[in-house]
């Protein structure tokens, strides 16, 4: 089962993403900010990170930079969801496999996840 890390300080968005990803057969880990995401990454390396941009302690851009700077994590693709900072993220294509503006269509995010890591077999 493919594991995805969802990083967002908005619990409603996290819940929506977790429910949708689990429905597609993914295993989902969560973190409320970039620093907590790094703690998760130190324990387990997911196939993909889906992160918000604006978060306390460490934003999505800083998280992406930290992930790509670590040789053990540099290969992890990152999808960014952003309410207002999409242009900043798009100026760093080396960091993000995709950038989606909030409000996003969950179908589009799921399609991007499946395109990036593949579909899961459902039992």
Phi and psi restraints in degrees (range 20) as a CNS / XPLOR table:
assign (resid 1 and name C) (resid 2 and name N)
       (resid 2 and name CA) (resid 2 and name C) 1.0 -77.3 20.0 2
assign (resid 2 and name N) (resid 2 and name CA)
       (resid 2 and name C) (resid 3 and name N) 1.0 133.8 20.0 2
assign (resid 2 and name C) (resid 3 and name N)
       (resid 3 and name CA) (resid 3 and name C) 1.0 -101.6 20.0 2
assign (resid 3 and name N) (resid 3 and name CA)
       (resid 3 and name C) (resid 4 and name N) 1.0 136.2 20.0 2
assign (resid 3 and name C) (resid 4 and name N)
       (resid 4 and name CA) (resid 4 and name C) 1.0 -124.1 20.0 2
assign (resid 4 and name N) (resid 4 and name CA)
       (resid 4 and name C) (resid 5 and name N) 1.0 136.6 20.0 2
assign (resid 4 and name C) (resid 5 and name N)
       (resid 5 and name CA) (resid 5 and name C) 1.0 -101.0 20.0 2
assign (resid 5 and name N) (resid 5 and name CA)
       (resid 5 and name C) (resid 6 and name N) 1.0 121.6 20.0 2
assign (resid 5 and name C) (resid 6 and name N)
       (resid 6 and name CA) (resid 6 and name C) 1.0 -104.4 20.0 2
assign (resid 6 and name N) (resid 6 and name CA)
       (resid 6 and name C) (resid 7 and name N) 1.0 125.2 20.0 2
assign (resid 6 and name C) (resid 7 and name N)
       (resid 7 and name CA) (resid 7 and name C) 1.0 -121.4 20.0 2
assign (resid 7 and name N) (resid 7 and name CA)
       (resid 7 and name C) (resid 8 and name N) 1.0 111.6 20.0 2
assign (resid 7 and name C) (resid 8 and name N)
       (resid 8 and name CA) (resid 8 and name C) 1.0 -161.7 20.0 2
assign (resid 8 and name N) (resid 8 and name CA)
       (resid 8 and name C) (resid 9 and name N) 1.0 139.0 20.0 2
assign (resid 8 and name C) (resid 9 and name N)
       (resid 9 and name CA) (resid 9 and name C) 1.0 -87.4 20.0 2
assign (resid 9 and name N) (resid 9 and name CA)
       (resid 9 and name C) (resid 10 and name N) 1.0 -6.2 20.0 2
assign (resid 9 and name C) (resid 10 and name N)
       (resid 10 and name CA) (resid 10 and name C) 1.0 -94.8 20.0 2
assign (resid 10 and name N) (resid 10 and name CA)
       (resid 10 and name C) (resid 11 and name N) 1.0 107.5 20.0 2
assign (resid 10 and name C) (resid 11 and name N)
       (resid 11 and name CA) (resid 11 and name C) 1.0 -63.3 20.0 2
assign (resid 11 and name N) (resid 11 and name CA)
       (resid 11 and name C) (resid 12 and name N) 1.0 -32.9 20.0 2
assign (resid 11 and name C) (resid 12 and name N)
       (resid 12 and name CA) (resid 12 and name C) 1.0 -63.3 20.0 2
assign (resid 12 and name N) (resid 12 and name CA)
       (resid 12 and name C) (resid 13 and name N) 1.0 -44.2 20.0 2
assign (resid 12 and name C) (resid 13 and name N)
       (resid 13 and name CA) (resid 13 and name C) 1.0 -65.8 20.0 2
assign (resid 13 and name N) (resid 13 and name CA)
       (resid 13 and name C) (resid 14 and name N) 1.0 -42.3 20.0 2
assign (resid 13 and name C) (resid 14 and name N)
       (resid 14 and name CA) (resid 14 and name C) 1.0 -57.8 20.0 2
assign (resid 14 and name N) (resid 14 and name CA)
       (resid 14 and name C) (resid 15 and name N) 1.0 -46.2 20.0 2
assign (resid 14 and name C) (resid 15 and name N)
       (resid 15 and name CA) (resid 15 and name C) 1.0 -61.4 20.0 2
assign (resid 15 and name N) (resid 15 and name CA)
       (resid 15 and name C) (resid 16 and name N) 1.0 -42.7 20.0 2
assign (resid 15 and name C) (resid 16 and name N)
       (resid 16 and name CA) (resid 16 and name C) 1.0 -61.6 20.0 2
assign (resid 16 and name N) (resid 16 and name CA)
       (resid 16 and name C) (resid 17 and name N) 1.0 -46.5 20.0 2
assign (resid 16 and name C) (resid 17 and name N)
       (resid 17 and name CA) (resid 17 and name C) 1.0 -64.7 20.0 2
assign (resid 17 and name N) (resid 17 and name CA)
       (resid 17 and name C) (resid 18 and name N) 1.0 -45.1 20.0 2
assign (resid 17 and name C) (resid 18 and name N)
       (resid 18 and name CA) (resid 18 and name C) 1.0 -60.1 20.0 2
assign (resid 18 and name N) (resid 18 and name CA)
       (resid 18 and name C) (resid 19 and name N) 1.0 -48.3 20.0 2
assign (resid 18 and name C) (resid 19 and name N)
       (resid 19 and name CA) (resid 19 and name C) 1.0 -59.2 20.0 2
assign (resid 19 and name N) (resid 19 and name CA)
       (resid 19 and name C) (resid 20 and name N) 1.0 -46.3 20.0 2
assign (resid 19 and name C) (resid 20 and name N)
       (resid 20 and name CA) (resid 20 and name C) 1.0 -65.9 20.0 2
assign (resid 20 and name N) (resid 20 and name CA)
       (resid 20 and name C) (resid 21 and name N) 1.0 -43.0 20.0 2
assign (resid 20 and name C) (resid 21 and name N)
       (resid 21 and name CA) (resid 21 and name C) 1.0 -68.7 20.0 2
assign (resid 21 and name N) (resid 21 and name CA)
       (resid 21 and name C) (resid 22 and name N) 1.0 -41.6 20.0 2
assign (resid 21 and name C) (resid 22 and name N)
       (resid 22 and name CA) (resid 22 and name C) 1.0 -65.0 20.0 2
assign (resid 22 and name N) (resid 22 and name CA)
       (resid 22 and name C) (resid 23 and name N) 1.0 -36.4 20.0 2
assign (resid 22 and name C) (resid 23 and name N)
       (resid 23 and name CA) (resid 23 and name C) 1.0 -61.6 20.0 2
assign (resid 23 and name N) (resid 23 and name CA)
       (resid 23 and name C) (resid 24 and name N) 1.0 -31.3 20.0 2
assign (resid 23 and name C) (resid 24 and name N)
       (resid 24 and name CA) (resid 24 and name C) 1.0 -84.0 20.0 2
assign (resid 24 and name N) (resid 24 and name CA)
       (resid 24 and name C) (resid 25 and name N) 1.0 -1.0 20.0 2
assign (resid 24 and name C) (resid 25 and name N)
       (resid 25 and name CA) (resid 25 and name C) 1.0 98.7 20.0 2
assign (resid 25 and name N) (resid 25 and name CA)
       (resid 25 and name C) (resid 26 and name N) 1.0 6.9 20.0 2
assign (resid 25 and name C) (resid 26 and name N)
       (resid 26 and name CA) (resid 26 and name C) 1.0 -85.8 20.0 2
assign (resid 26 and name N) (resid 26 and name CA)
       (resid 26 and name C) (resid 27 and name N) 1.0 152.1 20.0 2
assign (resid 26 and name C) (resid 27 and name N)
       (resid 27 and name CA) (resid 27 and name C) 1.0 -91.5 20.0 2
assign (resid 27 and name N) (resid 27 and name CA)
       (resid 27 and name C) (resid 28 and name N) 1.0 133.1 20.0 2
assign (resid 27 and name C) (resid 28 and name N)
       (resid 28 and name CA) (resid 28 and name C) 1.0 -124.2 20.0 2
assign (resid 28 and name N) (resid 28 and name CA)
       (resid 28 and name C) (resid 29 and name N) 1.0 128.9 20.0 2
assign (resid 28 and name C) (resid 29 and name N)
       (resid 29 and name CA) (resid 29 and name C) 1.0 -105.4 20.0 2
assign (resid 29 and name N) (resid 29 and name CA)
       (resid 29 and name C) (resid 30 and name N) 1.0 154.7 20.0 2
assign (resid 29 and name C) (resid 30 and name N)
       (resid 30 and name CA) (resid 30 and name C) 1.0 -132.9 20.0 2
assign (resid 30 and name N) (resid 30 and name CA)
       (resid 30 and name C) (resid 31 and name N) 1.0 157.0 20.0 2
assign (resid 30 and name C) (resid 31 and name N)
       (resid 31 and name CA) (resid 31 and name C) 1.0 -150.0 20.0 2
assign (resid 31 and name N) (resid 31 and name CA)
       (resid 31 and name C) (resid 32 and name N) 1.0 142.4 20.0 2
assign (resid 31 and name C) (resid 32 and name N)
       (resid 32 and name CA) (resid 32 and name C) 1.0 -84.2 20.0 2
assign (resid 32 and name N) (resid 32 and name CA)
       (resid 32 and name C) (resid 33 and name N) 1.0 -6.5 20.0 2
assign (resid 32 and name C) (resid 33 and name N)
       (resid 33 and name CA) (resid 33 and name C) 1.0 -165.2 20.0 2
assign (resid 33 and name N) (resid 33 and name CA)
       (resid 33 and name C) (resid 34 and name N) 1.0 173.5 20.0 2
assign (resid 33 and name C) (resid 34 and name N)
       (resid 34 and name CA) (resid 34 and name C) 1.0 -62.8 20.0 2
assign (resid 34 and name N) (resid 34 and name CA)
       (resid 34 and name C) (resid 35 and name N) 1.0 -38.6 20.0 2
assign (resid 34 and name C) (resid 35 and name N)
       (resid 35 and name CA) (resid 35 and name C) 1.0 -64.1 20.0 2
assign (resid 35 and name N) (resid 35 and name CA)
       (resid 35 and name C) (resid 36 and name N) 1.0 -43.4 20.0 2
assign (resid 35 and name C) (resid 36 and name N)
       (resid 36 and name CA) (resid 36 and name C) 1.0 -65.8 20.0 2
assign (resid 36 and name N) (resid 36 and name CA)
       (resid 36 and name C) (resid 37 and name N) 1.0 -34.0 20.0 2
assign (resid 36 and name C) (resid 37 and name N)
       (resid 37 and name CA) (resid 37 and name C) 1.0 -62.3 20.0 2
assign (resid 37 and name N) (resid 37 and name CA)
       (resid 37 and name C) (resid 38 and name N) 1.0 -39.9 20.0 2
assign (resid 37 and name C) (resid 38 and name N)
       (resid 38 and name CA) (resid 38 and name C) 1.0 -63.8 20.0 2
assign (resid 38 and name N) (resid 38 and name CA)
       (resid 38 and name C) (resid 39 and name N) 1.0 -35.9 20.0 2
assign (resid 38 and name C) (resid 39 and name N)
       (resid 39 and name CA) (resid 39 and name C) 1.0 -62.9 20.0 2
assign (resid 39 and name N) (resid 39 and name CA)
       (resid 39 and name C) (resid 40 and name N) 1.0 -42.7 20.0 2
assign (resid 39 and name C) (resid 40 and name N)
       (resid 40 and name CA) (resid 40 and name C) 1.0 -62.0 20.0 2
assign (resid 40 and name N) (resid 40 and name CA)
       (resid 40 and name C) (resid 41 and name N) 1.0 -45.6 20.0 2
assign (resid 40 and name C) (resid 41 and name N)
       (resid 41 and name CA) (resid 41 and name C) 1.0 -61.9 20.0 2
assign (resid 41 and name N) (resid 41 and name CA)
       (resid 41 and name C) (resid 42 and name N) 1.0 -30.3 20.0 2
assign (resid 41 and name C) (resid 42 and name N)
       (resid 42 and name CA) (resid 42 and name C) 1.0 -68.5 20.0 2
assign (resid 42 and name N) (resid 42 and name CA)
       (resid 42 and name C) (resid 43 and name N) 1.0 -20.7 20.0 2
assign (resid 42 and name C) (resid 43 and name N)
       (resid 43 and name CA) (resid 43 and name C) 1.0 -99.2 20.0 2
assign (resid 43 and name N) (resid 43 and name CA)
       (resid 43 and name C) (resid 44 and name N) 1.0 -34.0 20.0 2
assign (resid 43 and name C) (resid 44 and name N)
       (resid 44 and name CA) (resid 44 and name C) 1.0 -153.7 20.0 2
assign (resid 44 and name N) (resid 44 and name CA)
       (resid 44 and name C) (resid 45 and name N) 1.0 135.9 20.0 2
assign (resid 44 and name C) (resid 45 and name N)
       (resid 45 and name CA) (resid 45 and name C) 1.0 -101.7 20.0 2
assign (resid 45 and name N) (resid 45 and name CA)
       (resid 45 and name C) (resid 46 and name N) 1.0 112.4 20.0 2
assign (resid 45 and name C) (resid 46 and name N)
       (resid 46 and name CA) (resid 46 and name C) 1.0 -79.0 20.0 2
assign (resid 46 and name N) (resid 46 and name CA)
       (resid 46 and name C) (resid 47 and name N) 1.0 169.1 20.0 2
assign (resid 46 and name C) (resid 47 and name N)
       (resid 47 and name CA) (resid 47 and name C) 1.0 -79.0 20.0 2
assign (resid 47 and name N) (resid 47 and name CA)
       (resid 47 and name C) (resid 48 and name N) 1.0 -20.4 20.0 2
assign (resid 47 and name C) (resid 48 and name N)
       (resid 48 and name CA) (resid 48 and name C) 1.0 -157.6 20.0 2
assign (resid 48 and name N) (resid 48 and name CA)
       (resid 48 and name C) (resid 49 and name N) 1.0 146.7 20.0 2
assign (resid 48 and name C) (resid 49 and name N)
       (resid 49 and name CA) (resid 49 and name C) 1.0 -116.6 20.0 2
assign (resid 49 and name N) (resid 49 and name CA)
       (resid 49 and name C) (resid 50 and name N) 1.0 130.0 20.0 2
assign (resid 49 and name C) (resid 50 and name N)
       (resid 50 and name CA) (resid 50 and name C) 1.0 -114.0 20.0 2
assign (resid 50 and name N) (resid 50 and name CA)
       (resid 50 and name C) (resid 51 and name N) 1.0 117.2 20.0 2
assign (resid 50 and name C) (resid 51 and name N)
       (resid 51 and name CA) (resid 51 and name C) 1.0 -131.0 20.0 2
assign (resid 51 and name N) (resid 51 and name CA)
       (resid 51 and name C) (resid 52 and name N) 1.0 151.0 20.0 2
assign (resid 51 and name C) (resid 52 and name N)
       (resid 52 and name CA) (resid 52 and name C) 1.0 -78.6 20.0 2
assign (resid 52 and name N) (resid 52 and name CA)
       (resid 52 and name C) (resid 53 and name N) 1.0 165.3 20.0 2
assign (resid 52 and name C) (resid 53 and name N)
       (resid 53 and name CA) (resid 53 and name C) 1.0 -91.1 20.0 2
assign (resid 53 and name N) (resid 53 and name CA)
       (resid 53 and name C) (resid 54 and name N) 1.0 -60.8 20.0 2
assign (resid 53 and name C) (resid 54 and name N)
       (resid 54 and name CA) (resid 54 and name C) 1.0 -83.4 20.0 2
assign (resid 54 and name N) (resid 54 and name CA)
       (resid 54 and name C) (resid 55 and name N) 1.0 109.3 20.0 2
assign (resid 54 and name C) (resid 55 and name N)
       (resid 55 and name CA) (resid 55 and name C) 1.0 -146.2 20.0 2
assign (resid 55 and name N) (resid 55 and name CA)
       (resid 55 and name C) (resid 56 and name N) 1.0 154.7 20.0 2
assign (resid 55 and name C) (resid 56 and name N)
       (resid 56 and name CA) (resid 56 and name C) 1.0 -70.9 20.0 2
assign (resid 56 and name N) (resid 56 and name CA)
       (resid 56 and name C) (resid 57 and name N) 1.0 159.1 20.0 2
assign (resid 56 and name C) (resid 57 and name N)
       (resid 57 and name CA) (resid 57 and name C) 1.0 72.8 20.0 2
assign (resid 57 and name N) (resid 57 and name CA)
       (resid 57 and name C) (resid 58 and name N) 1.0 -49.2 20.0 2
assign (resid 57 and name C) (resid 58 and name N)
       (resid 58 and name CA) (resid 58 and name C) 1.0 -155.6 20.0 2
assign (resid 58 and name N) (resid 58 and name CA)
       (resid 58 and name C) (resid 59 and name N) 1.0 120.8 20.0 2
assign (resid 58 and name C) (resid 59 and name N)
       (resid 59 and name CA) (resid 59 and name C) 1.0 -82.5 20.0 2
assign (resid 59 and name N) (resid 59 and name CA)
       (resid 59 and name C) (resid 60 and name N) 1.0 176.6 20.0 2
assign (resid 59 and name C) (resid 60 and name N)
       (resid 60 and name CA) (resid 60 and name C) 1.0 -64.1 20.0 2
assign (resid 60 and name N) (resid 60 and name CA)
       (resid 60 and name C) (resid 61 and name N) 1.0 -34.7 20.0 2
assign (resid 60 and name C) (resid 61 and name N)
       (resid 61 and name CA) (resid 61 and name C) 1.0 -66.8 20.0 2
assign (resid 61 and name N) (resid 61 and name CA)
       (resid 61 and name C) (resid 62 and name N) 1.0 -45.3 20.0 2
assign (resid 61 and name C) (resid 62 and name N)
       (resid 62 and name CA) (resid 62 and name C) 1.0 -63.7 20.0 2
assign (resid 62 and name N) (resid 62 and name CA)
       (resid 62 and name C) (resid 63 and name N) 1.0 -38.6 20.0 2
assign (resid 62 and name C) (resid 63 and name N)
       (resid 63 and name CA) (resid 63 and name C) 1.0 -63.0 20.0 2
assign (resid 63 and name N) (resid 63 and name CA)
       (resid 63 and name C) (resid 64 and name N) 1.0 -47.3 20.0 2
assign (resid 63 and name C) (resid 64 and name N)
       (resid 64 and name CA) (resid 64 and name C) 1.0 -59.9 20.0 2
assign (resid 64 and name N) (resid 64 and name CA)
       (resid 64 and name C) (resid 65 and name N) 1.0 -42.0 20.0 2
assign (resid 64 and name C) (resid 65 and name N)
       (resid 65 and name CA) (resid 65 and name C) 1.0 -62.4 20.0 2
assign (resid 65 and name N) (resid 65 and name CA)
       (resid 65 and name C) (resid 66 and name N) 1.0 -41.3 20.0 2
assign (resid 65 and name C) (resid 66 and name N)
       (resid 66 and name CA) (resid 66 and name C) 1.0 -66.1 20.0 2
assign (resid 66 and name N) (resid 66 and name CA)
       (resid 66 and name C) (resid 67 and name N) 1.0 -40.2 20.0 2
assign (resid 66 and name C) (resid 67 and name N)
       (resid 67 and name CA) (resid 67 and name C) 1.0 -64.1 20.0 2
assign (resid 67 and name N) (resid 67 and name CA)
       (resid 67 and name C) (resid 68 and name N) 1.0 -48.3 20.0 2
assign (resid 67 and name C) (resid 68 and name N)
       (resid 68 and name CA) (resid 68 and name C) 1.0 -69.4 20.0 2
assign (resid 68 and name N) (resid 68 and name CA)
       (resid 68 and name C) (resid 69 and name N) 1.0 -22.7 20.0 2
assign (resid 68 and name C) (resid 69 and name N)
       (resid 69 and name CA) (resid 69 and name C) 1.0 -80.1 20.0 2
assign (resid 69 and name N) (resid 69 and name CA)
       (resid 69 and name C) (resid 70 and name N) 1.0 -15.3 20.0 2
assign (resid 69 and name C) (resid 70 and name N)
       (resid 70 and name CA) (resid 70 and name C) 1.0 -96.5 20.0 2
assign (resid 70 and name N) (resid 70 and name CA)
       (resid 70 and name C) (resid 71 and name N) 1.0 119.1 20.0 2
assign (resid 70 and name C) (resid 71 and name N)
       (resid 71 and name CA) (resid 71 and name C) 1.0 -58.0 20.0 2
assign (resid 71 and name N) (resid 71 and name CA)
       (resid 71 and name C) (resid 72 and name N) 1.0 -28.8 20.0 2
assign (resid 71 and name C) (resid 72 and name N)
       (resid 72 and name CA) (resid 72 and name C) 1.0 -74.3 20.0 2
assign (resid 72 and name N) (resid 72 and name CA)
       (resid 72 and name C) (resid 73 and name N) 1.0 -18.9 20.0 2
assign (resid 72 and name C) (resid 73 and name N)
       (resid 73 and name CA) (resid 73 and name C) 1.0 -118.0 20.0 2
assign (resid 73 and name N) (resid 73 and name CA)
       (resid 73 and name C) (resid 74 and name N) 1.0 -10.0 20.0 2
assign (resid 73 and name C) (resid 74 and name N)
       (resid 74 and name CA) (resid 74 and name C) 1.0 -56.7 20.0 2
assign (resid 74 and name N) (resid 74 and name CA)
       (resid 74 and name C) (resid 75 and name N) 1.0 -26.5 20.0 2
assign (resid 74 and name C) (resid 75 and name N)
       (resid 75 and name CA) (resid 75 and name C) 1.0 -81.9 20.0 2
assign (resid 75 and name N) (resid 75 and name CA)
       (resid 75 and name C) (resid 76 and name N) 1.0 -8.0 20.0 2
assign (resid 75 and name C) (resid 76 and name N)
       (resid 76 and name CA) (resid 76 and name C) 1.0 -71.2 20.0 2
assign (resid 76 and name N) (resid 76 and name CA)
       (resid 76 and name C) (resid 77 and name N) 1.0 122.4 20.0 2
assign (resid 76 and name C) (resid 77 and name N)
       (resid 77 and name CA) (resid 77 and name C) 1.0 -72.3 20.0 2
assign (resid 77 and name N) (resid 77 and name CA)
       (resid 77 and name C) (resid 78 and name N) 1.0 150.2 20.0 2
assign (resid 77 and name C) (resid 78 and name N)
       (resid 78 and name CA) (resid 78 and name C) 1.0 -128.8 20.0 2
assign (resid 78 and name N) (resid 78 and name CA)
       (resid 78 and name C) (resid 79 and name N) 1.0 128.5 20.0 2
assign (resid 78 and name C) (resid 79 and name N)
       (resid 79 and name CA) (resid 79 and name C) 1.0 -108.9 20.0 2
assign (resid 79 and name N) (resid 79 and name CA)
       (resid 79 and name C) (resid 80 and name N) 1.0 129.4 20.0 2
assign (resid 79 and name C) (resid 80 and name N)
       (resid 80 and name CA) (resid 80 and name C) 1.0 -106.9 20.0 2
assign (resid 80 and name N) (resid 80 and name CA)
       (resid 80 and name C) (resid 81 and name N) 1.0 134.8 20.0 2
assign (resid 80 and name C) (resid 81 and name N)
       (resid 81 and name CA) (resid 81 and name C) 1.0 -113.2 20.0 2
assign (resid 81 and name N) (resid 81 and name CA)
       (resid 81 and name C) (resid 82 and name N) 1.0 128.4 20.0 2
assign (resid 81 and name C) (resid 82 and name N)
       (resid 82 and name CA) (resid 82 and name C) 1.0 -141.5 20.0 2
assign (resid 82 and name N) (resid 82 and name CA)
       (resid 82 and name C) (resid 83 and name N) 1.0 137.7 20.0 2
assign (resid 82 and name C) (resid 83 and name N)
       (resid 83 and name CA) (resid 83 and name C) 1.0 -81.7 20.0 2
assign (resid 83 and name N) (resid 83 and name CA)
       (resid 83 and name C) (resid 84 and name N) 1.0 -35.9 20.0 2
assign (resid 83 and name C) (resid 84 and name N)
       (resid 84 and name CA) (resid 84 and name C) 1.0 -139.1 20.0 2
assign (resid 84 and name N) (resid 84 and name CA)
       (resid 84 and name C) (resid 85 and name N) 1.0 -9.5 20.0 2
assign (resid 84 and name C) (resid 85 and name N)
       (resid 85 and name CA) (resid 85 and name C) 1.0 -110.1 20.0 2
assign (resid 85 and name N) (resid 85 and name CA)
       (resid 85 and name C) (resid 86 and name N) 1.0 19.5 20.0 2
assign (resid 85 and name C) (resid 86 and name N)
       (resid 86 and name CA) (resid 86 and name C) 1.0 -57.0 20.0 2
assign (resid 86 and name N) (resid 86 and name CA)
       (resid 86 and name C) (resid 87 and name N) 1.0 -38.0 20.0 2
assign (resid 86 and name C) (resid 87 and name N)
       (resid 87 and name CA) (resid 87 and name C) 1.0 -63.8 20.0 2
assign (resid 87 and name N) (resid 87 and name CA)
       (resid 87 and name C) (resid 88 and name N) 1.0 -39.1 20.0 2
assign (resid 87 and name C) (resid 88 and name N)
       (resid 88 and name CA) (resid 88 and name C) 1.0 -62.3 20.0 2
assign (resid 88 and name N) (resid 88 and name CA)
       (resid 88 and name C) (resid 89 and name N) 1.0 -46.3 20.0 2
assign (resid 88 and name C) (resid 89 and name N)
       (resid 89 and name CA) (resid 89 and name C) 1.0 -64.1 20.0 2
assign (resid 89 and name N) (resid 89 and name CA)
       (resid 89 and name C) (resid 90 and name N) 1.0 -40.7 20.0 2
assign (resid 89 and name C) (resid 90 and name N)
       (resid 90 and name CA) (resid 90 and name C) 1.0 -65.4 20.0 2
assign (resid 90 and name N) (resid 90 and name CA)
       (resid 90 and name C) (resid 91 and name N) 1.0 -21.3 20.0 2
assign (resid 90 and name C) (resid 91 and name N)
       (resid 91 and name CA) (resid 91 and name C) 1.0 -79.6 20.0 2
assign (resid 91 and name N) (resid 91 and name CA)
       (resid 91 and name C) (resid 92 and name N) 1.0 1.6 20.0 2
assign (resid 91 and name C) (resid 92 and name N)
       (resid 92 and name CA) (resid 92 and name C) 1.0 -127.2 20.0 2
assign (resid 92 and name N) (resid 92 and name CA)
       (resid 92 and name C) (resid 93 and name N) 1.0 63.2 20.0 2
assign (resid 92 and name C) (resid 93 and name N)
       (resid 93 and name CA) (resid 93 and name C) 1.0 -63.6 20.0 2
assign (resid 93 and name N) (resid 93 and name CA)
       (resid 93 and name C) (resid 94 and name N) 1.0 -19.6 20.0 2
assign (resid 93 and name C) (resid 94 and name N)
       (resid 94 and name CA) (resid 94 and name C) 1.0 -70.2 20.0 2
assign (resid 94 and name N) (resid 94 and name CA)
       (resid 94 and name C) (resid 95 and name N) 1.0 -16.5 20.0 2
assign (resid 94 and name C) (resid 95 and name N)
       (resid 95 and name CA) (resid 95 and name C) 1.0 -97.9 20.0 2
assign (resid 95 and name N) (resid 95 and name CA)
       (resid 95 and name C) (resid 96 and name N) 1.0 -31.3 20.0 2
assign (resid 95 and name C) (resid 96 and name N)
       (resid 96 and name CA) (resid 96 and name C) 1.0 -120.9 20.0 2
assign (resid 96 and name N) (resid 96 and name CA)
       (resid 96 and name C) (resid 97 and name N) 1.0 132.6 20.0 2
assign (resid 96 and name C) (resid 97 and name N)
       (resid 97 and name CA) (resid 97 and name C) 1.0 -75.5 20.0 2
assign (resid 97 and name N) (resid 97 and name CA)
       (resid 97 and name C) (resid 98 and name N) 1.0 -22.0 20.0 2
assign (resid 97 and name C) (resid 98 and name N)
       (resid 98 and name CA) (resid 98 and name C) 1.0 -168.4 20.0 2
assign (resid 98 and name N) (resid 98 and name CA)
       (resid 98 and name C) (resid 99 and name N) 1.0 152.1 20.0 2
assign (resid 98 and name C) (resid 99 and name N)
       (resid 99 and name CA) (resid 99 and name C) 1.0 -130.8 20.0 2
assign (resid 99 and name N) (resid 99 and name CA)
       (resid 99 and name C) (resid 100 and name N) 1.0 126.6 20.0 2
assign (resid 99 and name C) (resid 100 and name N)
       (resid 100 and name CA) (resid 100 and name C) 1.0 -125.6 20.0 2
assign (resid 100 and name N) (resid 100 and name CA)
       (resid 100 and name C) (resid 101 and name N) 1.0 131.8 20.0 2
assign (resid 100 and name C) (resid 101 and name N)
       (resid 101 and name CA) (resid 101 and name C) 1.0 -82.0 20.0 2
assign (resid 101 and name N) (resid 101 and name CA)
       (resid 101 and name C) (resid 102 and name N) 1.0 141.5 20.0 2
assign (resid 101 and name C) (resid 102 and name N)
       (resid 102 and name CA) (resid 102 and name C) 1.0 -86.2 20.0 2
assign (resid 102 and name N) (resid 102 and name CA)
       (resid 102 and name C) (resid 103 and name N) 1.0 141.8 20.0 2
assign (resid 102 and name C) (resid 103 and name N)
       (resid 103 and name CA) (resid 103 and name C) 1.0 -72.1 20.0 2
assign (resid 103 and name N) (resid 103 and name CA)
       (resid 103 and name C) (resid 104 and name N) 1.0 139.1 20.0 2
assign (resid 103 and name C) (resid 104 and name N)
       (resid 104 and name CA) (resid 104 and name C) 1.0 -107.4 20.0 2
assign (resid 104 and name N) (resid 104 and name CA)
       (resid 104 and name C) (resid 105 and name N) 1.0 159.3 20.0 2
assign (resid 104 and name C) (resid 105 and name N)
       (resid 105 and name CA) (resid 105 and name C) 1.0 -90.7 20.0 2
assign (resid 105 and name N) (resid 105 and name CA)
       (resid 105 and name C) (resid 106 and name N) 1.0 123.0 20.0 2
assign (resid 105 and name C) (resid 106 and name N)
       (resid 106 and name CA) (resid 106 and name C) 1.0 -58.2 20.0 2
assign (resid 106 and name N) (resid 106 and name CA)
       (resid 106 and name C) (resid 107 and name N) 1.0 -32.9 20.0 2
assign (resid 106 and name C) (resid 107 and name N)
       (resid 107 and name CA) (resid 107 and name C) 1.0 -61.3 20.0 2
assign (resid 107 and name N) (resid 107 and name CA)
       (resid 107 and name C) (resid 108 and name N) 1.0 -37.9 20.0 2
assign (resid 107 and name C) (resid 108 and name N)
       (resid 108 and name CA) (resid 108 and name C) 1.0 -68.8 20.0 2
assign (resid 108 and name N) (resid 108 and name CA)
       (resid 108 and name C) (resid 109 and name N) 1.0 -39.9 20.0 2
assign (resid 108 and name C) (resid 109 and name N)
       (resid 109 and name CA) (resid 109 and name C) 1.0 -67.7 20.0 2
assign (resid 109 and name N) (resid 109 and name CA)
       (resid 109 and name C) (resid 110 and name N) 1.0 -43.8 20.0 2
assign (resid 109 and name C) (resid 110 and name N)
       (resid 110 and name CA) (resid 110 and name C) 1.0 -60.4 20.0 2
assign (resid 110 and name N) (resid 110 and name CA)
       (resid 110 and name C) (resid 111 and name N) 1.0 -41.8 20.0 2
assign (resid 110 and name C) (resid 111 and name N)
       (resid 111 and name CA) (resid 111 and name C) 1.0 -61.2 20.0 2
assign (resid 111 and name N) (resid 111 and name CA)
       (resid 111 and name C) (resid 112 and name N) 1.0 -40.9 20.0 2
assign (resid 111 and name C) (resid 112 and name N)
       (resid 112 and name CA) (resid 112 and name C) 1.0 -66.3 20.0 2
assign (resid 112 and name N) (resid 112 and name CA)
       (resid 112 and name C) (resid 113 and name N) 1.0 -40.2 20.0 2
assign (resid 112 and name C) (resid 113 and name N)
       (resid 113 and name CA) (resid 113 and name C) 1.0 -62.1 20.0 2
assign (resid 113 and name N) (resid 113 and name CA)
       (resid 113 and name C) (resid 114 and name N) 1.0 -48.8 20.0 2
assign (resid 113 and name C) (resid 114 and name N)
       (resid 114 and name CA) (resid 114 and name C) 1.0 -64.2 20.0 2
assign (resid 114 and name N) (resid 114 and name CA)
       (resid 114 and name C) (resid 115 and name N) 1.0 -39.0 20.0 2
assign (resid 114 and name C) (resid 115 and name N)
       (resid 115 and name CA) (resid 115 and name C) 1.0 -63.6 20.0 2
assign (resid 115 and name N) (resid 115 and name CA)
       (resid 115 and name C) (resid 116 and name N) 1.0 -34.9 20.0 2
assign (resid 115 and name C) (resid 116 and name N)
       (resid 116 and name CA) (resid 116 and name C) 1.0 -79.4 20.0 2
assign (resid 116 and name N) (resid 116 and name CA)
       (resid 116 and name C) (resid 117 and name N) 1.0 -43.3 20.0 2
assign (resid 116 and name C) (resid 117 and name N)
       (resid 117 and name CA) (resid 117 and name C) 1.0 -118.2 20.0 2
assign (resid 117 and name N) (resid 117 and name CA)
       (resid 117 and name C) (resid 118 and name N) 1.0 -6.2 20.0 2
assign (resid 117 and name C) (resid 118 and name N)
       (resid 118 and name CA) (resid 118 and name C) 1.0 94.5 20.0 2
assign (resid 118 and name N) (resid 118 and name CA)
       (resid 118 and name C) (resid 119 and name N) 1.0 156.7 20.0 2
assign (resid 118 and name C) (resid 119 and name N)
       (resid 119 and name CA) (resid 119 and name C) 1.0 -74.8 20.0 2
assign (resid 119 and name N) (resid 119 and name CA)
       (resid 119 and name C) (resid 120 and name N) 1.0 154.3 20.0 2
assign (resid 119 and name C) (resid 120 and name N)
       (resid 120 and name CA) (resid 120 and name C) 1.0 -100.1 20.0 2
assign (resid 120 and name N) (resid 120 and name CA)
       (resid 120 and name C) (resid 121 and name N) 1.0 144.8 20.0 2
assign (resid 120 and name C) (resid 121 and name N)
       (resid 121 and name CA) (resid 121 and name C) 1.0 -78.3 20.0 2
assign (resid 121 and name N) (resid 121 and name CA)
       (resid 121 and name C) (resid 122 and name N) 1.0 128.4 20.0 2
assign (resid 121 and name C) (resid 122 and name N)
       (resid 122 and name CA) (resid 122 and name C) 1.0 -97.0 20.0 2
assign (resid 122 and name N) (resid 122 and name CA)
       (resid 122 and name C) (resid 123 and name N) 1.0 137.7 20.0 2
